[in-house]
């Protein structure tokens, strides 16, 4: 680490990247170490970008889209050749999309899915409970929320394996595996090609699902262009197949290694809602990027128009100035005012569904498999980008 003086503001610089694989929690813990040095740092990796590590800076940046544009998703691509809608939109265009989508993800709508969520979770767990072991991600975490989301969107469930393969290529290939992002772009095109055909099918044969509903949406009195509709489909595809799965991986990785907390939620399921919030806080895995739109002195950080900024949510959710014992899990933590679902105009639209799926998973699993452990001799590795475990083997006595 070196210190560089640009004008009147000295700050630490690192050859920092969050895109490489590493041991479980290595990405979040790296951000913890950066926060101990300074509320922001300058990464010299490739083209260079800023990393915000102070909670106040992160909260402020997320609530000022006029300065911090969401038209990028990684700090290494200042002008990406794709647009995920509405994630990569700024107000007022983003606001119009949120108004269309919000009613479909409202709390009462998600509450109506309770029975379906319960049944899907139970069916999956019952399928391997007598085996005494499972590949948690492949057997459960990647399938449970994914199939619920596919039904919500109106996607045929027989496409699950192909969907998971596309999702992996888009979001989880390392720089070594996909140095020019060609595999990721290829998978994006394949997904959009799939949705192009499915949209025509829904036009001919409407159903009671979100994709059919989207065909009648209008913005400013005009039908949504097909390219924008496909970009929205691509984003929904990625969000629905990845986010809850990642959080489940971290939660069960922790519980498998911490028998006391596992026994507490098994003995008293009323702890599950607060445990879910604590896992969301402690293992916040989303690290969005922003593009600076104007020169500004941001809490002492000398930002210039066009600069790229990484805004890791874990830096705020694990900030010791905001949370006592911030890097330790306390499943009964109260209050727990985390921002694991983001803040400002881009706060996660699917948070109500995600919370429901996480609570059901913890409840159903521990009714059937209350005592389990990490399978010995199997490394737990996580990918970079939007951090998440790549493998989690669990074992239990039957």
C-alpha positions in Angstrom: 0.0 0.0 0.0 1.2 3.5 -0.9 0.0 7.0 -0.1 -0.4 9.4 -3.0 -1.2 13.1 -2.7 -3.5 14.5 -5.3 -3.9 18.2 -4.5 -4.7 18.5 -0.8 -6.2 15.0 -0.3 -3.9 12.1 0.6 -5.5 8.7 0.3 -4.4 5.1 0.2 -4.1 3.2 -3.2 -4.2 -0.5 -3.8 -4.1 -2.8 -6.7 -7.5 -4.0 -5.5 -10.0 -6.2 -7.4 -13.1 -7.9 -6.2 -13.5 -10.1 -9.3 -11.1 -13.0 -8.4 -12.2 -16.2 -6.6 -11.0 -16.8 -3.0 -11.9 -18.6 0.3 -15.3 -18.0 1.8 -15.8 -14.4 3.0 -12.5 -13.3 1.6 -14.0 -10.5 -0.5 -16.1 -9.1 2.4 -13.1 -9.3 4.8 -10.9 -7.5 2.2 -13.4 -4.6 2.2 -13.3 -4.7 6.1 -9.5 -4.2 6.0 -9.8 -1.3 3.5 -12.4 0.4 5.7 -10.0 0.2 8.6 -7.5 2.3 6.6 -9.7 5.0 5.1 -13.3 5.8 4.2 -12.3 5.6 0.5 -9.4 4.2 -1.5 -8.2 4.4 -5.0 -7.8 1.0 -6.8 -5.0 1.0 -9.4 -6.3 -2.3 -10.9 -6.6 -2.1 -14.7 -8.1 1.3 -15.6 -8.5 2.3 -11.9 -11.6 3.1 -9.8 -12.6 4.4 -6.4 -13.8 2.1 -3.6 -16.0 3.6 -0.9 -15.6 1.9 2.4 -17.2 4.3 4.9 -20.9 3.8 5.8 -21.7 7.5 5.5 -20.2 7.7 2.0 -22.0 4.6 0.8 -25.4 5.7 2.1 -24.9 9.2 0.6 -23.7 7.9 -2.8 -26.7 5.5 -3.2 -29.1 8.4 -2.6 -27.7 10.8 -5.2 -28.1 9.3 -8.7 -27.6 12.7 -10.3 -23.9 12.4 -9.3 -23.5 8.6 -9.1 -25.1 7.1 -12.2 -26.3 3.5 -12.4 -25.6 3.1 -16.1 -22.7 0.8 -15.2 -22.6 -2.5 -13.3 -18.8 -3.1 -12.9 -16.1 -0.5 -12.3 -14.1 -2.0 -15.1 -16.6 -1.1 -17.8 -17.3 2.6 -18.1 -19.4 2.2 -21.3 -20.9 -1.3 -21.3 -22.4 -2.6 -24.5 -25.5 -3.7 -22.7 -28.3 -2.2 -20.5 -30.0 -4.1 -17.8 -33.4 -2.6 -17.2 -34.2 -1.0 -14.7 -30.9 -1.6 -12.8 -28.9 0.4 -15.3 -31.3 3.3 -15.6 -31.3 6.6 -13.7 -34.3 8.7 -12.7 -36.7 9.8 -14.2 -36.6 6.8 -16.6 -35.9 4.4 -13.8 -38.8 5.8 -11.8 -41.2 5.0 -14.6 -40.1 1.4 -14.6 -40.3 1.1 -10.9 -43.9 2.3 -11.0 -44.8 -0.5 -13.4 -43.0 -3.2 -11.4 -43.7 -2.3 -7.8 -47.4 -3.5 -7.7 -46.2 -7.0 -8.8 -43.7 -7.3 -5.9 -45.9 -5.7 -3.2 -46.0 -7.4 0.3 -49.5 -8.7 -0.1 -48.7 -10.2 -3.6 -45.7 -11.9 -2.1 -47.7 -13.1 0.9 -50.0 -14.9 -1.5 -47.1 -17.0 -2.6 -46.5 -18.5 0.9 -48.1 -21.8 0.1 -46.1 -22.3 -3.1 -42.9 -21.3 -1.4 -43.5 -23.8 1.5 -44.3 -26.7 -0.9 -41.4 -26.1 -3.1 -39.0 -25.9 -0.2 -40.4 -29.0 1.5 -40.3 -31.1 -1.7 -36.6 -30.3 -2.3 -35.5 -31.0 1.3 -37.5 -34.2 1.5 -35.8 -35.4 -1.7 -32.4 -35.7 0.0 -33.1 -35.6 3.8 -32.6 -39.4 4.0 -29.3 -39.3 2.1 -27.2 -37.9 4.9 -25.5 -35.4 2.7 -26.1 -32.9 -0.1 -24.3 -30.5 -2.4 -26.2 -27.6 -0.9 -26.0 -25.2 -3.8 -26.7 -27.6 -6.6 -29.3 -29.7 -4.8 -31.1 -26.9 -3.0 -30.0 -23.3 -3.0 -29.9 -22.9 -6.8 -33.2 -24.7 -7.4 -35.5 -23.5 -4.6 -35.8 -19.8 -5.3 -35.1 -20.2 -9.0 -38.1 -22.4 -9.7 -40.4 -20.1 -7.7 -39.2 -17.1 -9.7 -39.6 -19.1 -13.0 -43.2 -19.8 -12.2 -43.8 -16.1 -11.2 -42.4 -15.0 -14.6 -44.1 -17.8 -16.5 -41.0 -19.7 -17.6 -41.2 -23.4 -18.3 -39.5 -25.4 -15.5 -37.9 -27.8 -17.9 -35.5 -25.1 -18.9 -33.9 -24.9 -15.4 -30.6 -26.6 -16.2 -30.0 -24.4 -19.2 -31.0 -21.3 -17.2 -28.5 -22.1 -14.5 -25.7 -22.6 -17.1 -26.4 -19.2 -18.7 -26.6 -17.5 -15.3 -23.2 -19.0 -14.3 -21.6 -17.7 -17.6 -23.0 -14.2 -17.2 -22.3 -13.6 -13.5 -19.7 -16.1 -12.2 -16.9 -16.6 -14.6 -13.5 -15.4 -13.4 -11.2 -13.1 -15.4 -9.1 -16.1 -16.2 -12.1 -18.1 -17.5 -13.6 -15.2 -19.5 -10.9 -12.5 -20.0 -12.7 -10.6 -22.7 -16.3 -11.3 -21.4 -17.2 -13.0 -24.6 -18.7 -16.0 -22.8 -20.8 -13.7 -20.7 -22.0 -11.7 -23.7 -22.8 -14.9 -25.5 -24.9 -16.1 -22.6 -26.7 -12.8 -22.5 -27.5 -13.0 -26.2 -28.7 -16.6 -25.7 -31.0 -15.5 -22.8 -32.5 -12.6 -24.9 -33.0 -15.0 -27.9 -34.9 -17.3 -25.6 -37.1 -14.6 -24.3 -37.7 -13.3 -27.8 -39.4 -16.6 -28.7 -41.2 -16.8 -25.4 -42.7 -13.3 -25.7 -44.2 -14.3 -29.1 -45.7 -17.4 -27.5 -47.2 -15.3 -24.6 -48.7 -12.9 -27.2 -50.4 -15.8 -28.9 -51.3 -17.6 -25.7 -51.5 -15.2 -22.7 -51.2 -16.6 -19.2 -51.4 -15.3 -15.6 -47.8 -14.4 -15.2 -45.5 -11.4 -15.0 -44.1 -11.8 -18.6 -47.6 -11.8 -20.0 -48.5 -8.7 -17.9 -45.4 -6.9 -19.2 -46.6 -7.1 -22.8 -49.4 -4.5 -22.0 -47.1 -2.1 -20.2 -46.7 1.5 -21.5 -44.3 4.3 -20.7 -45.4 7.8 -21.5 -48.4 6.4 -23.3 -46.4 4.2 -25.7 -45.7 0.4 -25.7 -42.3 -0.6 -24.4 -39.9 -1.2 -27.3 -39.0 -4.9 -27.6 -35.3 -4.3 -27.0 -36.1 -2.6 -23.7 -38.5 -5.4 -22.8 -35.7 -8.0 -23.5 -33.2 -6.1 -21.4 -35.7 -6.2 -18.5 -36.2 -9.9 -19.0 -32.4 -10.4 -18.9 -32.1 -8.5 -15.6 -35.1 -10.4 -14.1 -33.6 -13.7 -15.2 -30.3 -12.9 -13.4 -31.8 -11.5 -10.3 -34.3 -14.4 -9.9 -31.7 -17.1 -10.4 -28.9 -15.7 -8.2 -29.5 -13.4 -5.3 -31.5 -15.6 -2.8 -29.3 -18.6 -3.7 -26.2 -16.7 -2.7 -27.7 -15.6 0.6 -28.8 -19.1 1.4 -25.3 -20.4 0.8 -23.7 -18.0 3.3 -26.5 -18.6 5.9 -26.1 -22.4 5.9 -22.3 -22.2 5.6 -22.4 -20.2 8.9 -25.0 -22.4 10.6 -23.2 -25.6 9.7 -20.1 -24.4 11.5 -21.9 -22.8 14.5 -23.9 -25.4 16.4 -25.1 -23.1 19.2 -26.9 -20.8 16.8 -28.2 -23.7 14.8 -29.7 -25.2 18.0 -31.2 -21.9 19.0 -33.2 -21.4 15.8 -34.2 -25.1 15.8 -35.5 -24.9 19.4 -37.1 -21.5 18.9 -38.2 -20.8 15.2 -39.4 -17.4 16.4 -35.7 -16.4 16.1 -35.7 -17.1 12.3 -36.8 -13.6 11.1 -34.1 -11.8 13.1 -31.5 -14.5 12.0 -32.4 -13.8 8.4 -31.9 -10.1 8.9 -28.5 -10.7 10.6 -27.3 -13.0 7.8 -28.3 -10.4 5.3 -26.4 -7.8 7.2 -23.2 -9.7 8.0 -23.0 -11.4 4.5 -24.1 -8.5 2.3 -22.7 -9.7 -1.0 -23.8 -7.0 -3.5 -21.1 -4.5 -4.6 -22.7 -2.2 -7.2 -20.7 0.2 -9.4 -21.5 3.8 -10.2 -20.2 6.3 -12.8 -19.5 9.8 -11.6 -21.4 12.4 -13.6 -19.8 15.6 -12.4 -16.7 16.8 -10.7 -17.2 16.9 -6.9 -15.4 16.8 -3.6 -17.3 13.9 -2.0 -16.6 13.7 1.7 -13.0 14.6 0.8 -12.7 12.2 -2.2 -11.7 14.2 -5.3 -14.1 12.7 -7.8 -14.0 13.7 -11.5 -16.7 13.2 -14.1 -16.3 9.8 -15.7 -14.6 8.2 -12.7 -15.8 4.7 -11.8 -16.8 3.9 -8.2 -17.3 0.6 -6.4 -19.9 0.8 -3.6 -19.8 -2.5 -1.6 -22.8 -2.7 0.6 -20.9 -4.9 3.2 -18.7 -1.9 4.0 -21.8 -0.2 5.4 -23.5 -3.3 6.9 -20.3 -4.3 8.7 -19.2 -0.8 9.8 -18.3 -0.9 13.5 -19.5 2.8 13.7 -23.0 1.5 12.9 -23.1 -1.9 14.5 -21.6 -3.3 17.7 -19.6 -6.4 17.0 -20.1 -5.7 13.4 -18.2 -8.6 11.9 -19.8 -11.2 14.2 -23.2 -12.8 13.7 -25.7 -12.1 16.4 -28.9 -13.8 15.3 -31.1 -11.9 17.8 -29.5 -8.5 16.9 -32.0 -5.6 17.6 -32.2 -3.1 16.1 -30.7 -4.1 12.8 -31.0 -1.3 10.3 -28.9 -2.7 7.6 -28.9 -1.8 3.9 -28.2 -5.2 2.4 -31.1 -4.6 -0.1 -29.6 -1.2 -1.0 -30.8 2.3 -0.5 -32.3 5.1 -2.5 -34.1 4.6 -5.9 -32.4 1.3 -6.6 -33.3 -0.5 -3.4 -34.1 -4.1 -4.2 -37.6 -4.5 -5.6 -37.7 -8.2 -4.7 -36.8 -7.8 -1.0 -40.3 -9.0 0.2 -40.0 -12.2 -1.8 -36.4 -12.7 -0.8 -37.1 -12.4 2.9 -40.1 -14.8 2.6 -38.0 -17.4 0.8 -35.1 -17.2 3.3 -37.4 -17.5 6.3 -39.2 -20.5 4.9 -35.9 -22.2 4.0 -34.5 -21.9 7.5 -37.8 -23.1 9.1 -38.5 -26.1 6.8 -34.8 -27.2 6.7 -34.4 -27.3 10.4 -37.6 -29.1 11.0 -36.3 -31.9 8.8 -32.5 -31.7 9.2 -31.8 -30.0 12.6 -28.2 -31.2 13.0 -25.7 -31.0 10.1 -22.1 -30.0 9.5 -19.6 -29.0 6.8 -18.4 -32.1 5.0 -14.8 -32.6 6.0 -12.1 -32.2 3.4 -14.1 -30.1 1.0 -12.9 -26.5 0.5 -15.5 -23.7 0.5 -14.7 -21.3 -2.3 -16.4 -18.1 -3.4 -16.5 -16.3 -6.8 -15.8 -12.6 -7.3 -18.1 -9.9 -8.6 -21.4 -10.4 -6.8 -19.7 -12.6 -4.2 -21.2 -16.1 -3.6 -20.1 -19.6 -2.7 -19.3 -22.0 -5.5 -19.5 -25.1 -3.5 -21.0 -26.1 -0.1 -21.1 -29.8 0.9 -23.2 -30.6 4.0 -23.5 -33.9 5.9 -25.7 -35.2 8.7 -26.5 -38.4 10.5 -29.6 -40.5 9.3 
